[in-house]
Each structure stands twice: as C-alpha cells, then as structure tokens.
Amino acid sequence: MIYSRLTSKTSAELRGCFSQFKADDAGGLSPGKEDNAEMWKTNRKAGGAFVVNRLYDLIIIGAGAAGLFAAANAPSNQKILLLEKTSRVGQKLYMAGGGQCNLTNDADIKTFLTRYGANGRLLRPVLFPFSNRALMSWFEARGLPLVVREDGKVFPASMKSNDVIKLFTDLAAQKGVPLRLDTPVTGITPLDNGFDLQTPTERLHTRNVLVTTGGASYPQTGSDGSFFTCLEELGIPLIPCRPALAAIHVCGYPYAALSGISVENVALTLTAGGVAPIQGRGDLLFTHRAFSGPVILTHSRYVTDGMTLTLNYLPQRDTAALRKTLLDAASGDKRQLLTLLESVTTLPRRLLETICLRATLSPDVKASHLSGAEMAQLATLLTADIHQVSKTGGFGSAMVTAGGVALDAVDLRTMQSRAYPGLCFAGEVLDVDGDTGGYNLQFAFSSAMRAMEGVG
Ligand SMILES: Cc1cc2nc3c(=O)[nH]c(=O)nc-3n(C[C@H](O)[C@H](O)[C@H](O)COP(=O)(O)OP(=O)(O)OC[C@H]3O[C@@H](n4cnc5c(N)ncnc54)[C@H](O)[C@@H]3O)c2cc1C
C-alpha cells in the first residue's frame, strides 16, 4: 500500500544510479554526468515545482563509510534511499590509511573497548555483535581478501580503498538501493508515522532515518559538521565537537628541520595541574610545525589548554641511568659526542644532532670533554623532553572528530534515538572517536550494521 505512491519510473531511475558508478581520477566514485542530469530531469517532471513527496522505509543520510556499508547490507524487502551531499561517495573512506584503507584491527575485541577514550566502555552492545572478526569474515565472504599487518592493522589485500568502495556500491546496487548525489538534507521533521526530510528541492517522507553524516574534520570531504545544526533543532543532545587524532603543537617547537623523521616506541606523558597524568607509548613523527605520529594522534583527545607534554625517546631508560651510561661510555673515549650518542642509542642521527644543539653542545666536541652537568642535560632532553602545549591541529587536519550525538541519547543496541524511535545514528556523527589502527572504521561498520538489523 505504501509503495503505490512511488511511480515505477522514479524508482527505476534512482535504482540505476549505483550501477553507473565508476572510479574517477580524484579517487572517489561518481556517476556519469548524463545519469545525474537524468535524475534531476525526472524529479522536475514528477514534481513540477521541485516538490515531490515519496514514502520510504528508510532514508540513509550520508554516503560515507557508515552510510555505504548500511546500504550494502540493506534488506531486500525494504524501500531504501541513500542521499549524499557531495558529488562523490566515500571520500574519507577513500583517504583512509593513506588510500590503503585500514579497515579494522586484528586485536581481541575486548581490547577495542579501551580504544575509544572514556566512551569505549559503553560500546560493547555495538562492537561485540558485529566484531572485527565478523567484519573480516564479511569482506572475505564477499570476495575481498584481507591482509593483517604485523602491527595488527587490517587492509584489503589489494591495499586499495577504492576496492572497498566498489564492493559497497556494487552490493548496494544489487540490493536495489538508489543513491542521489549532490543532495544535502537540510532538515528533519518528526511526524506521527515517520519523518519528513527536506532537501533543497523536495520533501521526502520515510518511516525510518539513518544519520551517517560523519563528524566535522576534513570538511572538504563533505563531513563538515553542518548537519549538527539540524540535529540541534530536533533537540538531540550533542557533545561539542573537537578535533581528535590531531597533531600536537607546542610553544617554540624546535624540530621543524626534522620534518618527516619518525622515532619508534616513544613514551608520552601529558600533565596538567590537578589532573592525573596521561601516559602512552608509540611511534612519533616530527612534522614542519608540530609533533604527530600514532602516539601523538591517539592522545590528542586528552589535550587541554596549558598542558605539558613530556617525551622520552628512550623509554627503557630513565634520566639518571642514561646520564651514567653516557658518562661511562665517554670516560677515556676519543670519539665525538654525536658518534658516542649513536653508539649508545638507536635514535636517528639528525634527532641526536638537534638534541646536542638544544643542549648548546657541538655534536663534534670530544665526548670525554663534557662535564657531568652537560651529560645530565643531554640525558634529560633524550628522556624527558618537556614542552608547553599550545594547541592541537584543527578540524582541517584532524583525522576524526571527538564529540557529536551524546551516547546516552541513543539506544546502542539498535542505534535509535531515545527521543525519536526510528531515527538512528551510525559512525562518526556519534560521540565516538577511536585510536589510529582501524578503530574508527570498525565503529562506523559495527554501528551501521546494528542500525540496519533494527530496520530489517
Ligand atoms: C585522512 C584520513 C585518514 C583516515 N584513515 C583511517 C583509517 O585508516 N582507518 C580508520 O579506521 N579510520 C580512518 N579515518 C577515519 C574514518 O575515515 C572515519 O572515522 C569514517 O570515514 C567515518 O565514517 P562516517 O560514515 O561516519 O562519516 P564519513 O565517512 O565522513 O561520511 C559522512 C558522509 O555524509 C555526507 N553528509 C554530510 N552531511 C550531509 C547532509 N546534510 N546530507 C547528505 N549527506 C551528508 C558527507 O558528505 C559524507 O559523504 C581516517 C580519516 C581521515 C580524514
């Protein structure tokens, strides 16, 4: 009965969209111009004044990682539509893992709960029913082999994110889910029997909505945070958005010349008055303007104004022990300071050079000429390099967004809003931000699967 209001012409026209997709030079998938033109022509015909009212079982808002995965898992007996604001699907998914797409992590699913900051402990009902193992089986069963790297990161064997996007769009096409590009949703109106969605040209009626509009970082990909205004108008509780997985900037950053150099297994401590120190370990990357790399990105969510960042480049040693090692090695030794430092550490030569200069010591000075105080200064810079944090990288460079739809406003077993049953959320639009290593995409996929199970 519901479907009698859908003209066969309109649904056929929309259903064709996914199958027309092809990879373009910029990496995303986009339809040929004619297909798009045809879509709009038919809308004009059908609606006259650009106003068409159609009834769907589900409209998915946003064709990013979560929205595409939801469409790929659409139940075939439902009338579903996917709307995307930009002219390409999956732009962030395409960029993931430097274009190689780090889909998830091979870690025990229980450890995943520790990978999303304080909110991680709430995510059991989302992550456990569709775990990393289930996700990996899902891909392999659909003909996309995966590889697990030594560090636990999981990628498509082809190392191409476009293969993931193509799989999703092919499956969505097979399921008959139509896609409309260049169609931003600008408002949601709750009704007694569903929701009306407003686009610039029409109003669409649907029983259920899945919001997968992403966060606010990398706004050029389409997830620019603007949809939060619509959610705010509905009274959905929101946690203010902040950049996460971002570089950490410090006052007087001294390592600009080391840009591109990385150091493995660095110990990080973030401290602020009256708060327990935050500690972690991982690889560090020097950039032109700031500290980056996994250990920095992962801990950037904890950064607040006026924090102190301390880095130990040799975490197996403390300052006093290193000072003694250096003094013992230098005693009666004819080598230059830099050569001696290279012999007692495995740190990059250029970092050691910079550390010498920061201690106002020439790297060429004879090591045995150094005083105990000078060795102590070097040991301190290598094991407790202290910096005053000035800020984290902004939304332009942060890989994910902390904040979003408050988790206590959502039933995490179904991903439905507690206030508006039938209005579901998945992915980064929620107040969930994971560590690097595949945790954000796993959450996008797990939450999308949970939401689709509720619709089916
Ligand atoms: C450079 C980079 C690399 C990354 N690498 C990894 C990685 O290797 N592994 C990992 O796990 N995570 C990675 N991430 C994070 C991961 O990509 C995101 O967490 C994930 O894409 C979030 O999925 P999503 O579907 O919630 O949002 P998105 O993928 O951001 O998709 C949201 C979609 O909604 C659309 N949209 C927004 N508003 C509207 C509207 N009003 N109407 C219609 N459509 C709308 C947007 O245009 C967009 O297409 C990376 C992120 C970046 C930026």
The ligand as an SDF file (V2000), in Angstrom:
LIG
                    3D

 53 58  0  0  0  0  0  0  0  0999 V2000
   42.9060   11.3040    6.1920 C   0  0  0  0  0  0  0  0  0  0  0  0
   42.0960   10.3160    6.9790 C   0  0  0  0  0  0  0  0  0  0  0  0
   42.5340    9.0050    7.0900 C   0  0  0  0  0  0  0  0  0  0  0  0
   41.7980    8.0980    7.8460 C   0  0  0  0  0  0  0  0  0  0  0  0
   42.2530    6.8090    7.9290 N   0  0  0  0  0  0  0  0  0  0  0  0
   41.5540    5.8960    8.6600 C   0  0  0  0  0  0  0  0  0  0  0  0
   41.9660    4.5490    8.6990 C   0  0  0  0  0  0  0  0  0  0  0  0
   42.9030    4.1380    8.0090 O   0  0  0  0  0  0  0  0  0  0  0  0
   41.2560    3.6980    9.4960 N   0  0  0  0  0  0  0  0  0  0  0  0
   40.1780    4.1100   10.2340 C   0  0  0  0  0  0  0  0  0  0  0  0
   39.5880    3.3050   10.9570 O   0  0  0  0  0  0  0  0  0  0  0  0
   39.7390    5.3800   10.1600 N   0  0  0  0  0  0  0  0  0  0  0  0
   40.3860    6.2750    9.3830 C   0  0  0  0  0  0  0  0  0  0  0  0
   39.9280    7.5680    9.2940 N   0  0  0  0  0  0  0  0  0  0  0  0
   38.6560    7.9090    9.9580 C   0  0  0  0  0  0  0  0  0  0  0  0
   37.4900    7.3430    9.1330 C   0  0  0  0  0  0  0  0  0  0  0  0
   37.6690    7.6430    7.7620 O   0  0  0  0  0  0  0  0  0  0  0  0
   36.1590    7.9550    9.6220 C   0  0  0  0  0  0  0  0  0  0  0  0
   36.0360    7.7070   11.0020 O   0  0  0  0  0  0  0  0  0  0  0  0
   34.9780    7.3440    8.8710 C   0  0  0  0  0  0  0  0  0  0  0  0
   35.0280    7.6890    7.4950 O   0  0  0  0  0  0  0  0  0  0  0  0
   33.6570    7.8520    9.4550 C   0  0  0  0  0  0  0  0  0  0  0  0
   32.6160    7.3220    8.6890 O   0  0  0  0  0  0  0  0  0  0  0  0
   31.1890    8.0610    8.6290 P   0  0  0  0  0  0  0  0  0  0  0  0
   30.4020    7.3170    7.6200 O   0  0  0  0  0  0  0  0  0  0  0  0
   30.6630    8.2120    9.9920 O   0  0  0  0  0  0  0  0  0  0  0  0
   31.4900    9.5220    8.1050 O   0  0  0  0  0  0  0  0  0  0  0  0
   32.1200    9.9780    6.7030 P   0  0  0  0  0  0  0  0  0  0  0  0
   32.8960    8.8740    6.0970 O   0  0  0  0  0  0  0  0  0  0  0  0
   32.7960   11.2530    6.9960 O   0  0  0  0  0  0  0  0  0  0  0  0
   30.8500   10.2070    5.7740 O   0  0  0  0  0  0  0  0  0  0  0  0
   29.8790   11.1640    6.0310 C   0  0  0  0  0  0  0  0  0  0  0  0
   29.1540   11.4470    4.7220 C   0  0  0  0  0  0  0  0  0  0  0  0
   27.9660   12.1950    4.9920 O   0  0  0  0  0  0  0  0  0  0  0  0
   27.8310   13.1920    3.9890 C   0  0  0  0  0  0  0  0  0  0  0  0
   26.9790   14.2630    4.5250 N   0  0  0  0  0  0  0  0  0  0  0  0
   27.2710   15.1630    5.4900 C   0  0  0  0  0  0  0  0  0  0  0  0
   26.2310   15.9800    5.7160 N   0  0  0  0  0  0  0  0  0  0  0  0
   25.2450   15.6000    4.8600 C   0  0  0  0  0  0  0  0  0  0  0  0
   23.9320   16.0670    4.6090 C   0  0  0  0  0  0  0  0  0  0  0  0
   23.4040   17.0970    5.2840 N   0  0  0  0  0  0  0  0  0  0  0  0
   23.1920   15.4510    3.6570 N   0  0  0  0  0  0  0  0  0  0  0  0
   23.6970   14.3930    2.9460 C   0  0  0  0  0  0  0  0  0  0  0  0
   24.9550   13.9210    3.1500 N   0  0  0  0  0  0  0  0  0  0  0  0
   25.7190   14.4920    4.0960 C   0  0  0  0  0  0  0  0  0  0  0  0
   29.2640   13.6260    3.7330 C   0  0  0  0  0  0  0  0  0  0  0  0
   29.3890   14.3100    2.5080 O   0  0  0  0  0  0  0  0  0  0  0  0
   29.9820   12.2870    3.7610 C   0  0  0  0  0  0  0  0  0  0  0  0
   29.9840   11.6780    2.4880 O   0  0  0  0  0  0  0  0  0  0  0  0
   40.6300    8.4970    8.5320 C   0  0  0  0  0  0  0  0  0  0  0  0
   40.1860    9.8090    8.3950 C   0  0  0  0  0  0  0  0  0  0  0  0
   40.8910   10.7140    7.6190 C   0  0  0  0  0  0  0  0  0  0  0  0
   40.3840   12.1110    7.4820 C   0  0  0  0  0  0  0  0  0  0  0  0
  1  2  1  0
  2  3  1  0
  2 52  2  0
  3  4  2  0
  4  5  1  0
  4 50  1  0
  5  6  2  0
  6  7  1  0
  6 13  1  0
  7  8  2  0
  7  9  1  0
  9 10  1  0
 10 11  2  0
 10 12  1  0
 12 13  2  0
 13 14  1  0
 14 15  1  0
 14 50  1  0
 15 16  1  0
 16 17  1  0
 16 18  1  0
 18 19  1  0
 18 20  1  0
 20 21  1  0
 20 22  1  0
 22 23  1  0
 23 24  1  0
 24 25  2  0
 24 26  1  0
 24 27  1  0
 27 28  1  0
 28 29  2  0
 28 30  1  0
 28 31  1  0
 31 32  1  0
 32 33  1  0
 33 34  1  0
 33 48  1  0
 34 35  1  0
 35 36  1  0
 35 46  1  0
 36 37  1  0
 36 45  1  0
 37 38  2  0
 38 39  1  0
 39 40  1  0
 39 45  2  0
 40 41  1  0
 40 42  2  0
 42 43  1  0
 43 44  2  0
 44 45  1  0
 46 47  1  0
 46 48  1  0
 48 49  1  0
 50 51  2  0
 51 52  1  0
 52 53  1  0
M  END
$$$$
